Amino acid sequence: MEYIERIQATLDYIEHHLDRPITMEELAKVACFSVFHFHRVFALTLGSTAADYLRKRRLAKAAELLRTTDQRVLDIALATGFQSHEAFARAFKRQFQLTPLEYRKSVLSLALQPFVTLTHTPRIREGGITMTPTIVTRSAFKLIGYGLETETNEGKNHQDIPAFWQRYIQENLGANIPNKLRPSVEIGICTNFEPETGRFSYVIGFEAETFDNVPEGMMCITVPEATYAVFTTPKVSNADFPSSIQQTWAQAFQEWFPTSGYQACTPEFEWYDERSESDTDKQMDIYIAIVKE
């Protein structure tokens, strides 16, 4: 089954089970993916997490029932998978800035999440990227750096991470990091994934010899041994570098993984060495840990 069909199967499953709790483990099983791999593929395909899509579809169905029926708000809450009137009212107001009763009495139109039908694979072939990853095994290593909390919902990480890198470079934060093992190689690593919410930490730093005398405000991470698929971004100008990185991430999951016989797992990180210093031929490597399907 193609990846697009697997994700469509989860969208159909969500639509038929809006009236009860659905876990990410359940949806991953429908897609025949691990939970981590499912989270990655779903977010890259739809631009938001499965949990966020599910929440918005529940609220869209609830909004429809508020306008087209005279059911009690509690009954609508339970019919759309919320466990209580209070939980439903909070979620509705957070999404639409109106309580359910205020919406029922109003004539306002809301931007509701439609049911998504995936009729084609998202366009990902841009920039001359060629999917020819190298498979390598790396030993465990220590990393010290600065962290950012972000999320994959609605592509928020695609704005947050480039801005974080810009601040990191402008303020020369790397100079403060102690115990560097490879001073010419900076690493950006994704860690602490929460598949239910799409939140994760992104840390920029250096491989470290030890965790001794680390200043307050920095993060210390031990990255375990793993086998990785290593993807190299195309050579681009400084201005096009952030988009080439995002593009390579997307193409790895939407083009290489479906026919590779592997699924992604943690850890995953970005490797910036001397090639990243060029103004005209900028490149870096993306390391994604893999396991056999």
N, C-alpha and C positions, 0 to 999 in steps of 0.2 A: 504494500500500500504506500502511495506517495505521501510525503509529509503534509502536503496541502489537504489531502483526504483525511489524514489523521487528525489535524486540527479542526477540520470541518465536523468530524465525528464528535469532537468534544463540544463544539458549538451547538450541535443538534442535541446532544445529551443535556447540556445546560438548559436548553429551551424546554425540554420535556420534564425537567425536574426543578423548576423554579419554586415549587411549593415546599421544598424540603432542603435541609442542609446538604451541601456538596463540598467535599474536601479536595484539595489539590492531589492527594494520593489517588482518589477515585478518578479524577480526570486524566491523570497521567496513565493510569491503567487502561482507560478507554483508548488513549493514543498509543499504547504499547511503548511508552517512554519511561525512563526514570523520572522522578519528580523534578530534579534539577534540569535535566535536558528538556522536559516538557515546558518548564517555566521559560527557558531561554528561547525555544522555538516559537512558543505562543507569543511572547513579548515582541520578538522580531517580526512576526507575521502581522500582528494587529496593532502594535505600538503601545500596548498596555498589558498588564498582567491578566491572567485568567480570573483571579479574584476580583480585580477591578471591573472587568467586563461583566462578571456574574452579578456584582452589586448593582451596576448600572442597569442591567436587564431586569433585575427584580424591581428596581425603582420605576422603570419605564412601565412595566406591567401594572404596578400599583397605581401609578398616575392614570393609566387608562381606566382601571376599575373605579377610581375615585370620580372620574368624569362620566362614566357610562352606566354605573350602577348606584343603588342606594344602600349598598352593604355598609355595615359598621366598619370604622377604621380598623378596629382590632381584627375583624374577620379578613379584611384585605391584607393586613400585616401578616397574618398566619398563612394566608393563601399564596403569599409571595416569598415565603421562606424566612421571615423574621420571627424571632422567638417571643417578642412582646410588643405591645403598643408603643412603649417607651423607646425601644431600640429602633423601631420603624420610624417613629417621629423624628428622632435624632438624625438618622441617616437621611431622611427626606429633606429636612431643613438644611443639613450640611451641604447636600447636593444642589438644592434649588433655592435656598434662602426663603422658603415658605414652609409653614407647617402643612400637613395633609389637609386639615380642615380649611385653612386659608386658600389652598389651591382649589379645593372643591367648590368654594364659594366665588372664586375669581373667574375671569374670562381670559386669563393669561395663557399663552402657549409656552411650553417648556421644550428645551433641547433634550430629547430623549434618546437613549442608546437604542438604535435599531438592531434587529436580529441580523447578523452578518452572514452572508453567503459568499464563500471564497470561490470565485469563478476562474481565477488565474493566479499564477505565482507572482508575487510582488517583483517589480523590476529591480534587479540587483547588478546587472552587468554594466558597470560604468568604470571609467578610469583605467582600463587595461589591466585589471587585477586578474592574475592567473592562479587558480587553486592547485598549487603543487606543494602541499605542506611537507615538512620533514618530520619524521617520527623520532623522538629522542626520549631518553629517560634521564631525569635530573635527580640528584640526591637532595635530601632535605637541606634547607638553608634558613638562616636568620635574616630578618629584615627590620630596619628601623625607619620610621617615616612619619609624615603628617597625614591625618585622616579626614575624610569628608563623608558625611551621611547623605545618601541620595536614593533614588528609586527609579525603576524602569517604567512606571506608569506614565503614559502619554509622552514618552521620550525625554522625561525630565533629566535623566542621566546624561543625555547628549548635549544638554546645555550646561549642566552643573560641572561635569568633569573638565571640558575645555577651559571653563572660567577658573576652575581650581588650579589647573596647570598654569594659566596665565598669572595668577596671583603668586603661585609658588616660584615661578621664574622671576617675576618683577621684584619680589621681596627677597630673592636669593636664599630661600629657606633651606635649600640643600646644603649650604655651607655650615649650617648649625648641627647637622646630623653627625654623631660620633661613630667611631669604630668601623669606618668604611672598609669593606673587603675589595671592592672594585670601584674606585673613585670615578671612573669614566662611564659607568653604567648605572643609570637610574631606572627604577622599576615602578610601574603603576599596577597595583594588584587589587582585584575585587575579592572581598571577603565578607563573612557574616551574612550570607544570603538568607532572606526570609521569603520563601516561595509563596506564602499566603498573602503577603503584602507587596512584594516587589522591592522592598527596601534592602539596601546593602551598604557596606563601607567600601570606599575606594581610598587606597593609601599610596602616596608617592614617597619613595625613599630609596635606600641603598641596602645591598647585602651587607651584613655586619659580621664581624668576627665574634663579638660578644654583646650582651645586653648590659654591660657595665656602664654606670654613670650616664644614663639616658636622661636628658632634660625633661622637665615636666611639660606635658602637652604633646609629646610624641607617642607613637604607637609602636609596640614591639610584637612582631609576628614570627612564628616558626612555620615555615612552609614545608609540608611533608614531601617525601619522595613521591614521584609520580611519572607516568609516561605521558608525553605531550605530543599533540599535533602543533607544529610551529608554522605560522603563516606570516609571510613577509609582505608588507604593504608596497604598493608601486612607488617609484620615485616621483615625487611631486614638489611643487614650490612650497614655501613656508605657509602661504595663505591657504593652500589646499590640504595641508597636512591633517588637521582635525577630521575633515570629511573623509579623507582616504582611510583613516583608522576605523571610523564608524562603518564605512562601506565594507572593509575587509572583515570586520566582525560579522556583519550581516551575511555576506557571501559565504563565509565559512559554515554558518548554520543552515543557510537556505540552499546552498549548492553542493558543498563538499560532503557534509555529514550524511545527507540522505542516501548516498551511494557508497559510503565509506566502510560500512560494517561496524562503525563505532558510535558511541554516544558520549556526550560531554559529561564531565564531573568536575568537582573542585580538586585542586586550585586552578585558577587561570590568571595570567598576568601579562603585562606589556613590558617589553624590553627596549630601552632607549640607550643606544651606544653612540659612538662617534658619527655614525651615519645620520643621526637625528640633528646634528649641528649644521648640516648643509642648508643653504638658503634655496638651492635650486633642485637638488636631488635627494630630498629628505626621505628617509625610510626608518622603519622600526619593525620589530617582531612581536607577534601575538602568540603566547603559549596557552593552549587549552588542554587541560588534562582529559584523557580519554580512557574508556573501557570498551571491551568488545561487546557487541550487542548479544 
